[in-house]
């Protein structure tokens, strides 16, 4: 799954696959729940494979950025 396709404003447990791609393992409302799930899955592995992450909506891109507006116009 592409990173841009992940559910927004949720805690997720993911397994990284390749650049910009992850396998979605589970979704959670609380950070602690995601971290417990991540730790349970990583238990006994030589290298930690699962991550707990929080996905956020890209506010600046969705609503615009004042700096971006100012670059295209000249103000007196």
PyMOL Python script that loads the backbone (N, CA, C, O; Angstrom):
from pymol import cmd

cmd.read_pdbstr("""\
ATOM      1  N   UNK A   1       0.850  -1.156   0.000  1.00  0.00           N
ATOM      2  CA  UNK A   1       0.000   0.000   0.000  1.00  0.00           C
ATOM      3  C   UNK A   1       0.907   1.234   0.000  1.00  0.00           C
ATOM      4  O   UNK A   1       1.875   1.299   0.758  1.00  0.00           O
ATOM      5  N   UNK A   2       0.590   2.201  -0.846  1.00  0.00           N
ATOM      6  CA  UNK A   2       1.342   3.458  -0.893  1.00  0.00           C
ATOM      7  C   UNK A   2       1.071   4.259   0.378  1.00  0.00           C
ATOM      8  O   UNK A   2      -0.021   4.188   0.942  1.00  0.00           O
ATOM      9  N   UNK A   3       2.065   5.017   0.824  1.00  0.00           N
ATOM     10  CA  UNK A   3       1.903   5.820   2.038  1.00  0.00           C
ATOM     11  C   UNK A   3       0.742   6.799   1.903  1.00  0.00           C
ATOM     12  O   UNK A   3       0.032   7.045   2.878  1.00  0.00           O
ATOM     13  N   UNK A   4       0.538   7.355   0.725  1.00  0.00           N
ATOM     14  CA  UNK A   4      -0.535   8.315   0.514  1.00  0.00           C
ATOM     15  C   UNK A   4      -1.921   7.678   0.606  1.00  0.00           C
ATOM     16  O   UNK A   4      -2.913   8.397   0.725  1.00  0.00           O
ATOM     17  N   UNK A   5      -2.016   6.358   0.553  1.00  0.00           N
ATOM     18  CA  UNK A   5      -3.296   5.656   0.602  1.00  0.00           C
ATOM     19  C   UNK A   5      -3.694   5.216   2.008  1.00  0.00           C
ATOM     20  O   UNK A   5      -4.782   4.672   2.199  1.00  0.00           O
ATOM     21  N   UNK A   6      -2.832   5.442   2.989  1.00  0.00           N
ATOM     22  CA  UNK A   6      -3.118   5.023   4.364  1.00  0.00           C
ATOM     23  C   UNK A   6      -4.254   5.855   4.952  1.00  0.00           C
ATOM     24  O   UNK A   6      -4.428   7.016   4.583  1.00  0.00           O
ATOM     25  N   UNK A   7      -5.031   5.266   5.869  1.00  0.00           N
ATOM     26  CA  UNK A   7      -6.085   6.032   6.545  1.00  0.00           C
ATOM     27  C   UNK A   7      -5.478   7.194   7.328  1.00  0.00           C
ATOM     28  O   UNK A   7      -4.406   7.062   7.919  1.00  0.00           O
ATOM     29  N   UNK A   8      -6.167   8.324   7.325  1.00  0.00           N
ATOM     30  CA  UNK A   8      -5.645   9.520   7.996  1.00  0.00           C
ATOM     31  C   UNK A   8      -6.163   9.640   9.421  1.00  0.00           C
ATOM     32  O   UNK A   8      -7.230   9.136   9.770  1.00  0.00           O
ATOM     33  N   UNK A   9      -5.359  10.333  10.236  1.00  0.00           N
ATOM     34  CA  UNK A   9      -5.692  10.633  11.633  1.00  0.00           C
ATOM     35  C   UNK A   9      -5.959   9.373  12.451  1.00  0.00           C
ATOM     36  O   UNK A   9      -6.906   9.319  13.236  1.00  0.00           O
ATOM     37  N   UNK A  10      -5.130   8.379  12.263  1.00  0.00           N
ATOM     38  CA  UNK A  10      -5.229   7.103  12.993  1.00  0.00           C
ATOM     39  C   UNK A  10      -3.831   6.652  13.383  1.00  0.00           C
ATOM     40  O   UNK A  10      -2.842   7.031  12.755  1.00  0.00           O
ATOM     41  N   UNK A  11      -3.765   5.851  14.411  1.00  0.00           N
ATOM     42  CA  UNK A  11      -2.526   5.159  14.748  1.00  0.00           C
ATOM     43  C   UNK A  11      -2.524   3.850  13.985  1.00  0.00           C
ATOM     44  O   UNK A  11      -3.518   3.124  13.992  1.00  0.00           O
ATOM     45  N   UNK A  12      -1.413   3.540  13.325  1.00  0.00           N
ATOM     46  CA  UNK A  12      -1.307   2.350  12.499  1.00  0.00           C
ATOM     47  C   UNK A  12      -0.098   1.531  12.898  1.00  0.00           C
ATOM     48  O   UNK A  12       0.904   2.069  13.370  1.00  0.00           O
ATOM     49  N   UNK A  13      -0.199   0.236  12.708  1.00  0.00           N
ATOM     50  CA  UNK A  13       0.962  -0.641  12.778  1.00  0.00           C
ATOM     51  C   UNK A  13       1.203  -1.096  11.349  1.00  0.00           C
ATOM     52  O   UNK A  13       0.319  -1.654  10.699  1.00  0.00           O
ATOM     53  N   UNK A  14       2.432  -0.843  10.868  1.00  0.00           N
ATOM     54  CA  UNK A  14       2.766  -1.159   9.487  1.00  0.00           C
ATOM     55  C   UNK A  14       4.066  -1.949   9.418  1.00  0.00           C
ATOM     56  O   UNK A  14       4.883  -1.931  10.338  1.00  0.00           O
ATOM     57  N   UNK A  15       4.226  -2.639   8.302  1.00  0.00           N
ATOM     58  CA  UNK A  15       5.470  -3.328   7.980  1.00  0.00           C
ATOM     59  C   UNK A  15       6.013  -2.688   6.711  1.00  0.00           C
ATOM     60  O   UNK A  15       5.392  -2.812   5.655  1.00  0.00           O
ATOM     61  N   UNK A  16       7.161  -2.002   6.778  1.00  0.00           N
ATOM     62  CA  UNK A  16       7.728  -1.396   5.571  1.00  0.00           C
ATOM     63  C   UNK A  16       8.087  -2.466   4.546  1.00  0.00           C
ATOM     64  O   UNK A  16       8.645  -3.507   4.895  1.00  0.00           O
ATOM     65  N   UNK A  17       7.761  -2.205   3.275  1.00  0.00           N
ATOM     66  CA  UNK A  17       8.057  -3.146   2.201  1.00  0.00           C
ATOM     67  C   UNK A  17       9.137  -2.609   1.273  1.00  0.00           C
ATOM     68  O   UNK A  17      10.185  -3.233   1.107  1.00  0.00           O
ATOM     69  N   UNK A  18       8.885  -1.463   0.673  1.00  0.00           N
ATOM     70  CA  UNK A  18       9.814  -0.837  -0.258  1.00  0.00           C
ATOM     71  C   UNK A  18       9.648   0.665  -0.109  1.00  0.00           C
ATOM     72  O   UNK A  18       8.861   1.129   0.716  1.00  0.00           O
ATOM     73  N   UNK A  19      10.389   1.428  -0.906  1.00  0.00           N
ATOM     74  CA  UNK A  19      10.285   2.882  -0.844  1.00  0.00           C
ATOM     75  C   UNK A  19       8.844   3.304  -1.062  1.00  0.00           C
ATOM     76  O   UNK A  19       8.229   2.947  -2.067  1.00  0.00           O
ATOM     77  N   UNK A  20       8.303   4.072  -0.110  1.00  0.00           N
ATOM     78  CA  UNK A  20       6.956   4.627  -0.194  1.00  0.00           C
ATOM     79  C   UNK A  20       5.853   3.568  -0.146  1.00  0.00           C
ATOM     80  O   UNK A  20       4.719   3.861  -0.523  1.00  0.00           O
ATOM     81  N   UNK A  21       6.151   2.351   0.306  1.00  0.00           N
ATOM     82  CA  UNK A  21       5.132   1.309   0.406  1.00  0.00           C
ATOM     83  C   UNK A  21       5.247   0.575   1.733  1.00  0.00           C
ATOM     84  O   UNK A  21       6.344   0.293   2.215  1.00  0.00           O
ATOM     85  N   UNK A  22       4.088   0.271   2.313  1.00  0.00           N
ATOM     86  CA  UNK A  22       4.025  -0.480   3.560  1.00  0.00           C
ATOM     87  C   UNK A  22       2.879  -1.479   3.489  1.00  0.00           C
ATOM     88  O   UNK A  22       1.970  -1.354   2.667  1.00  0.00           O
ATOM     89  N   UNK A  23       2.943  -2.459   4.359  1.00  0.00           N
ATOM     90  CA  UNK A  23       1.822  -3.386   4.540  1.00  0.00           C
ATOM     91  C   UNK A  23       1.085  -2.929   5.799  1.00  0.00           C
ATOM     92  O   UNK A  23       1.667  -2.892   6.883  1.00  0.00           O
ATOM     93  N   UNK A  24      -0.188  -2.585   5.655  1.00  0.00           N
ATOM     94  CA  UNK A  24      -0.993  -2.168   6.799  1.00  0.00           C
ATOM     95  C   UNK A  24      -1.363  -3.401   7.614  1.00  0.00           C
ATOM     96  O   UNK A  24      -2.013  -4.315   7.105  1.00  0.00           O
ATOM     97  N   UNK A  25      -0.952  -3.427   8.877  1.00  0.00           N
ATOM     98  CA  UNK A  25      -1.192  -4.571   9.752  1.00  0.00           C
ATOM     99  C   UNK A  25      -2.435  -4.350  10.602  1.00  0.00           C
ATOM    100  O   UNK A  25      -3.273  -5.244  10.719  1.00  0.00           O
ATOM    101  N   UNK A  26      -2.564  -3.149  11.205  1.00  0.00           N
ATOM    102  CA  UNK A  26      -3.723  -2.866  12.045  1.00  0.00           C
ATOM    103  C   UNK A  26      -3.882  -1.362  12.235  1.00  0.00           C
ATOM    104  O   UNK A  26      -2.938  -0.595  12.044  1.00  0.00           O
ATOM    105  N   UNK A  27      -5.101  -0.950  12.619  1.00  0.00           N
ATOM    106  CA  UNK A  27      -5.387   0.461  12.911  1.00  0.00           C
ATOM    107  C   UNK A  27      -5.867   0.571  14.359  1.00  0.00           C
ATOM    108  O   UNK A  27      -6.491  -0.346  14.894  1.00  0.00           O
ATOM    109  N   UNK A  28      -5.562   1.712  14.979  1.00  0.00           N
ATOM    110  CA  UNK A  28      -5.895   1.914  16.390  1.00  0.00           C
ATOM    111  C   UNK A  28      -6.306   3.358  16.643  1.00  0.00           C
ATOM    112  O   UNK A  28      -5.882   4.267  15.929  1.00  0.00           O
ATOM    113  N   UNK A  29      -7.128   3.561  17.656  1.00  0.00           N
ATOM    114  CA  UNK A  29      -7.533   4.906  18.066  1.00  0.00           C
ATOM    115  C   UNK A  29      -6.513   5.537  19.007  1.00  0.00           C
ATOM    116  O   UNK A  29      -6.402   6.761  19.070  1.00  0.00           O
ATOM    117  N   UNK A  30      -5.769   4.711  19.739  1.00  0.00           N
ATOM    118  CA  UNK A  30      -4.848   5.208  20.752  1.00  0.00           C
ATOM    119  C   UNK A  30      -3.421   4.789  20.459  1.00  0.00           C
ATOM    120  O   UNK A  30      -3.169   3.697  19.951  1.00  0.00           O
ATOM    121  N   UNK A  31      -2.487   5.680  20.790  1.00  0.00           N
ATOM    122  CA  UNK A  31      -1.073   5.422  20.587  1.00  0.00           C
ATOM    123  C   UNK A  31      -0.623   4.181  21.352  1.00  0.00           C
ATOM    124  O   UNK A  31       0.095   3.342  20.809  1.00  0.00           O
ATOM    125  N   UNK A  32      -1.038   4.065  22.598  1.00  0.00           N
ATOM    126  CA  UNK A  32      -0.617   2.939  23.423  1.00  0.00           C
ATOM    127  C   UNK A  32      -1.031   1.603  22.807  1.00  0.00           C
ATOM    128  O   UNK A  32      -0.258   0.646  22.825  1.00  0.00           O
ATOM    129  N   UNK A  33      -2.245   1.535  22.263  1.00  0.00           N
ATOM    130  CA  UNK A  33      -2.717   0.287  21.642  1.00  0.00           C
ATOM    131  C   UNK A  33      -1.841  -0.092  20.447  1.00  0.00           C
ATOM    132  O   UNK A  33      -1.509  -1.263  20.260  1.00  0.00           O
ATOM    133  N   UNK A  34      -1.470   0.905  19.642  1.00  0.00           N
ATOM    134  CA  UNK A  34      -0.615   0.638  18.480  1.00  0.00           C
ATOM    135  C   UNK A  34       0.773   0.185  18.912  1.00  0.00           C
ATOM    136  O   UNK A  34       1.348  -0.719  18.307  1.00  0.00           O
ATOM    137  N   UNK A  35       1.314   0.806  19.954  1.00  0.00           N
ATOM    138  CA  UNK A  35       2.643   0.435  20.426  1.00  0.00           C
ATOM    139  C   UNK A  35       2.666  -0.960  21.035  1.00  0.00           C
ATOM    140  O   UNK A  35       3.644  -1.689  20.868  1.00  0.00           O
ATOM    141  N   UNK A  36       1.607  -1.341  21.736  1.00  0.00           N
ATOM    142  CA  UNK A  36       1.519  -2.692  22.298  1.00  0.00           C
ATOM    143  C   UNK A  36       1.475  -3.724  21.173  1.00  0.00           C
ATOM    144  O   UNK A  36       2.154  -4.748  21.239  1.00  0.00           O
ATOM    145  N   UNK A  37       0.675  -3.453  20.142  1.00  0.00           N
ATOM    146  CA  UNK A  37       0.590  -4.354  18.988  1.00  0.00           C
ATOM    147  C   UNK A  37       1.937  -4.466  18.281  1.00  0.00           C
ATOM    148  O   UNK A  37       2.369  -5.565  17.933  1.00  0.00           O
ATOM    149  N   UNK A  38       2.605  -3.322  18.068  1.00  0.00           N
ATOM    150  CA  UNK A  38       3.922  -3.317  17.432  1.00  0.00           C
ATOM    151  C   UNK A  38       4.925  -4.144  18.231  1.00  0.00           C
ATOM    152  O   UNK A  38       5.653  -4.961  17.668  1.00  0.00           O
ATOM    153  N   UNK A  39       4.961  -3.929  19.549  1.00  0.00           N
ATOM    154  CA  UNK A  39       5.909  -4.651  20.398  1.00  0.00           C
ATOM    155  C   UNK A  39       5.635  -6.146  20.406  1.00  0.00           C
ATOM    156  O   UNK A  39       6.568  -6.949  20.411  1.00  0.00           O
ATOM    157  N   UNK A  40       4.356  -6.526  20.408  1.00  0.00           N
ATOM    158  CA  UNK A  40       3.987  -7.942  20.376  1.00  0.00           C
ATOM    159  C   UNK A  40       4.493  -8.594  19.085  1.00  0.00           C
ATOM    160  O   UNK A  40       5.010  -9.711  19.109  1.00  0.00           O
ATOM    161  N   UNK A  41       4.342  -7.892  17.966  1.00  0.00           N
ATOM    162  CA  UNK A  41       4.779  -8.452  16.684  1.00  0.00           C
ATOM    163  C   UNK A  41       6.301  -8.479  16.554  1.00  0.00           C
ATOM    164  O   UNK A  41       6.849  -9.385  15.926  1.00  0.00           O
ATOM    165  N   UNK A  42       6.991  -7.493  17.141  1.00  0.00           N
ATOM    166  CA  UNK A  42       8.452  -7.446  17.064  1.00  0.00           C
ATOM    167  C   UNK A  42       9.132  -8.369  18.070  1.00  0.00           C
ATOM    168  O   UNK A  42      10.330  -8.627  17.954  1.00  0.00           O
ATOM    169  N   UNK A  43       8.393  -8.868  19.048  1.00  0.00           N
ATOM    170  CA  UNK A  43       8.958  -9.716  20.084  1.00  0.00           C
ATOM    171  C   UNK A  43       9.570 -10.976  19.465  1.00  0.00           C
ATOM    172  O   UNK A  43       8.901 -11.713  18.740  1.00  0.00           O
ATOM    173  N   UNK A  44      10.840 -11.207  19.758  1.00  0.00           N
ATOM    174  CA  UNK A  44      11.523 -12.396  19.275  1.00  0.00           C
ATOM    175  C   UNK A  44      12.189 -12.227  17.919  1.00  0.00           C
ATOM    176  O   UNK A  44      12.899 -13.132  17.480  1.00  0.00           O
ATOM    177  N   UNK A  45      11.990 -11.119  17.248  1.00  0.00           N
ATOM    178  CA  UNK A  45      12.649 -10.887  15.963  1.00  0.00           C
ATOM    179  C   UNK A  45      14.040 -10.310  16.192  1.00  0.00           C
ATOM    180  O   UNK A  45      14.241  -9.532  17.125  1.00  0.00           O
ATOM    181  N   UNK A  46      14.997 -10.680  15.355  1.00  0.00           N
ATOM    182  CA  UNK A  46      16.351 -10.128  15.469  1.00  0.00           C
ATOM    183  C   UNK A  46      16.368  -8.638  15.185  1.00  0.00           C
ATOM    184  O   UNK A  46      17.088  -7.883  15.838  1.00  0.00           O
ATOM    185  N   UNK A  47      15.570  -8.214  14.205  1.00  0.00           N
ATOM    186  CA  UNK A  47      15.515  -6.814  13.811  1.00  0.00           C
ATOM    187  C   UNK A  47      14.052  -6.396  13.831  1.00  0.00           C
ATOM    188  O   UNK A  47      13.193  -7.107  13.308  1.00  0.00           O
ATOM    189  N   UNK A  48      13.765  -5.247  14.432  1.00  0.00           N
ATOM    190  CA  UNK A  48      12.370  -4.785  14.494  1.00  0.00           C
ATOM    191  C   UNK A  48      11.847  -4.543  13.087  1.00  0.00           C
ATOM    192  O   UNK A  48      12.447  -3.800  12.310  1.00  0.00           O
ATOM    193  N   UNK A  49      10.739  -5.168  12.769  1.00  0.00           N
ATOM    194  CA  UNK A  49      10.172  -5.111  11.431  1.00  0.00           C
ATOM    195  C   UNK A  49       8.899  -4.279  11.375  1.00  0.00           C
ATOM    196  O   UNK A  49       8.549  -3.767  10.311  1.00  0.00           O
ATOM    197  N   UNK A  50       8.210  -4.136  12.480  1.00  0.00           N
ATOM    198  CA  UNK A  50       6.927  -3.437  12.512  1.00  0.00           C
ATOM    199  C   UNK A  50       7.076  -2.075  13.173  1.00  0.00           C
ATOM    200  O   UNK A  50       7.834  -1.916  14.129  1.00  0.00           O
ATOM    201  N   UNK A  51       6.339  -1.090  12.650  1.00  0.00           N
ATOM    202  CA  UNK A  51       6.377   0.270  13.183  1.00  0.00           C
ATOM    203  C   UNK A  51       4.983   0.687  13.605  1.00  0.00           C
ATOM    204  O   UNK A  51       3.992   0.263  13.010  1.00  0.00           O
ATOM    205  N   UNK A  52       4.908   1.526  14.640  1.00  0.00           N
ATOM    206  CA  UNK A  52       3.663   2.190  15.030  1.00  0.00           C
ATOM    207  C   UNK A  52       3.794   3.637  14.578  1.00  0.00           C
ATOM    208  O   UNK A  52       4.726   4.332  14.982  1.00  0.00           O
ATOM    209  N   UNK A  53       2.872   4.091  13.746  1.00  0.00           N
ATOM    210  CA  UNK A  53       2.940   5.443  13.208  1.00  0.00           C
ATOM    211  C   UNK A  53       1.579   6.128  13.320  1.00  0.00           C
ATOM    212  O   UNK A  53       0.543   5.468  13.402  1.00  0.00           O
ATOM    213  N   UNK A  54       1.597   7.448  13.321  1.00  0.00           N
ATOM    214  CA  UNK A  54       0.367   8.250  13.304  1.00  0.00           C
ATOM    215  C   UNK A  54       0.323   8.948  11.953  1.00  0.00           C
ATOM    216  O   UNK A  54       1.282   9.618  11.570  1.00  0.00           O
ATOM    217  N   UNK A  55      -0.769   8.798  11.234  1.00  0.00           N
ATOM    218  CA  UNK A  55      -0.906   9.463   9.947  1.00  0.00           C
ATOM    219  C   UNK A  55      -1.696  10.747  10.135  1.00  0.00           C
ATOM    220  O   UNK A  55      -2.703  10.778  10.841  1.00  0.00           O
ATOM    221  N   UNK A  56      -1.223  11.799   9.492  1.00  0.00           N
ATOM    222  CA  UNK A  56      -1.844  13.115   9.613  1.00  0.00           C
ATOM    223  C   UNK A  56      -2.211  13.636   8.230  1.00  0.00           C
ATOM    224  O   UNK A  56      -1.536  13.329   7.247  1.00  0.00           O
ATOM    225  N   UNK A  57      -3.263  14.413   8.156  1.00  0.00           N
ATOM    226  CA  UNK A  57      -3.657  15.045   6.900  1.00  0.00           C
ATOM    227  C   UNK A  57      -2.649  16.140   6.562  1.00  0.00           C
ATOM    228  O   UNK A  57      -2.228  16.884   7.448  1.00  0.00           O
ATOM    229  N   UNK A  58      -2.263  16.246   5.310  1.00  0.00           N
ATOM    230  CA  UNK A  58      -1.309  17.291   4.903  1.00  0.00           C
ATOM    231  C   UNK A  58      -1.995  18.654   4.838  1.00  0.00           C
ATOM    232  O   UNK A  58      -2.443  19.075   3.772  1.00  0.00           O
ATOM    233  N   UNK A  59      -2.077  19.333   5.960  1.00  0.00           N
ATOM    234  CA  UNK A  59      -2.854  20.572   6.083  1.00  0.00           C
ATOM    235  C   UNK A  59      -2.344  21.653   5.130  1.00  0.00           C
ATOM    236  O   UNK A  59      -3.143  22.274   4.429  1.00  0.00           O
ATOM    237  N   UNK A  60      -1.053  21.888   5.090  1.00  0.00           N
ATOM    238  CA  UNK A  60      -0.526  22.959   4.240  1.00  0.00           C
ATOM    239  C   UNK A  60      -0.850  22.702   2.769  1.00  0.00           C
ATOM    240  O   UNK A  60      -1.185  23.636   2.041  1.00  0.00           O
ATOM    241  N   UNK A  61      -0.756  21.460   2.328  1.00  0.00           N
ATOM    242  CA  UNK A  61      -1.044  21.144   0.935  1.00  0.00           C
ATOM    243  C   UNK A  61      -2.521  21.233   0.623  1.00  0.00           C
ATOM    244  O   UNK A  61      -2.892  21.640  -0.478  1.00  0.00           O
ATOM    245  N   UNK A  62      -3.367  20.866   1.554  1.00  0.00           N
ATOM    246  CA  UNK A  62      -4.801  20.853   1.308  1.00  0.00           C
ATOM    247  C   UNK A  62      -5.409  22.248   1.392  1.00  0.00           C
ATOM    248  O   UNK A  62      -6.349  22.556   0.659  1.00  0.00           O
ATOM    249  N   UNK A  63      -4.895  23.080   2.264  1.00  0.00           N
ATOM    250  CA  UNK A  63      -5.483  24.391   2.479  1.00  0.00           C
ATOM    251  C   UNK A  63      -4.677  25.523   1.863  1.00  0.00           C
ATOM    252  O   UNK A  63      -5.115  26.673   1.878  1.00  0.00           O
ATOM    253  N   UNK A  64      -3.541  25.223   1.338  1.00  0.00           N
ATOM    254  CA  UNK A  64      -2.699  26.267   0.775  1.00  0.00           C
ATOM    255  C   UNK A  64      -1.748  26.824   1.817  1.00  0.00           C
ATOM    256  O   UNK A  64      -1.955  26.659   3.019  1.00  0.00           O
ATOM    257  N   UNK A  65      -0.729  27.471   1.352  1.00  0.00           N
ATOM    258  CA  UNK A  65       0.298  28.013   2.238  1.00  0.00           C
ATOM    259  C   UNK A  65       0.473  29.488   1.900  1.00  0.00           C
ATOM    260  O   UNK A  65       0.619  29.834   0.727  1.00  0.00           O
ATOM    261  N   UNK A  66       0.461  30.349   2.885  1.00  0.00           N
ATOM    262  CA  UNK A  66       0.585  31.789   2.663  1.00  0.00           C
ATOM    263  C   UNK A  66       1.887  32.127   1.945  1.00  0.00           C
ATOM    264  O   UNK A  66       1.910  33.029   1.108  1.00  0.00           O
ATOM    265  N   UNK A  67       2.966  31.421   2.257  1.00  0.00           N
ATOM    266  CA  UNK A  67       4.240  31.686   1.591  1.00  0.00           C
ATOM    267  C   UNK A  67       4.136  31.385   0.106  1.00  0.00           C
ATOM    268  O   UNK A  67       4.699  32.115  -0.710  1.00  0.00           O
ATOM    269  N   UNK A  68       3.434  30.335  -0.256  1.00  0.00           N
ATOM    270  CA  UNK A  68       3.257  29.992  -1.661  1.00  0.00           C
ATOM    271  C   UNK A  68       2.458  31.045  -2.398  1.00  0.00           C
ATOM    272  O   UNK A  68       2.737  31.312  -3.567  1.00  0.00           O
ATOM    273  N   UNK A  69       1.471  31.651  -1.754  1.00  0.00           N
ATOM    274  CA  UNK A  69       0.669  32.694  -2.381  1.00  0.00           C
ATOM    275  C   UNK A  69       1.485  33.962  -2.611  1.00  0.00           C
ATOM    276  O   UNK A  69       1.303  34.654  -3.613  1.00  0.00           O
ATOM    277  N   UNK A  70       2.376  34.258  -1.687  1.00  0.00           N
ATOM    278  CA  UNK A  70       3.143  35.495  -1.790  1.00  0.00           C
ATOM    279  C   UNK A  70       4.192  35.432  -2.898  1.00  0.00           C
ATOM    280  O   UNK A  70       4.568  36.476  -3.432  1.00  0.00           O
ATOM    281  N   UNK A  71       4.667  34.268  -3.252  1.00  0.00           N
ATOM    282  CA  UNK A  71       5.704  34.157  -4.289  1.00  0.00           C
ATOM    283  C   UNK A  71       5.180  34.531  -5.664  1.00  0.00           C
ATOM    284  O   UNK A  71       5.944  35.012  -6.500  1.00  0.00           O
ATOM    285  N   UNK A  72       3.901  34.322  -5.915  1.00  0.00           N
ATOM    286  CA  UNK A  72       3.347  34.594  -7.224  1.00  0.00           C
ATOM    287  C   UNK A  72       2.855  36.011  -7.427  1.00  0.00           C
ATOM    288  O   UNK A  72       2.496  36.365  -8.550  1.00  0.00           O
ATOM    289  N   UNK A  73       2.822  36.841  -6.396  1.00  0.00           N
ATOM    290  CA  UNK A  73       2.283  38.199  -6.491  1.00  0.00           C
ATOM    291  C   UNK A  73       3.267  39.210  -5.934  1.00  0.00           C
ATOM    292  O   UNK A  73       4.098  38.898  -5.081  1.00  0.00           O
ATOM    293  N   UNK A  74       3.153  40.410  -6.431  1.00  0.00           N
ATOM    294  CA  UNK A  74       3.971  41.505  -5.891  1.00  0.00           C
ATOM    295  C   UNK A  74       3.050  42.411  -5.088  1.00  0.00           C
ATOM    296  O   UNK A  74       1.960  42.769  -5.535  1.00  0.00           O
ATOM    297  N   UNK A  75       3.500  42.769  -3.913  1.00  0.00           N
ATOM    298  CA  UNK A  75       2.715  43.631  -3.044  1.00  0.00           C
ATOM    299  C   UNK A  75       3.371  45.007  -2.981  1.00  0.00           C
ATOM    300  O   UNK A  75       4.596  45.120  -2.937  1.00  0.00           O
ATOM    301  N   UNK A  76       2.545  46.049  -2.978  1.00  0.00           N
ATOM    302  CA  UNK A  76       3.056  47.424  -2.970  1.00  0.00           C
ATOM    303  C   UNK A  76       3.569  47.814  -1.620  1.00  0.00           C
ATOM    304  O   UNK A  76       4.035  48.939  -1.438  1.00  0.00           O
TER     305      UNK A  76
END
""", "prot")
cmd.dss("prot")
cmd.show_as("cartoon", "prot")
cmd.util.cbc("prot")
cmd.orient("prot")
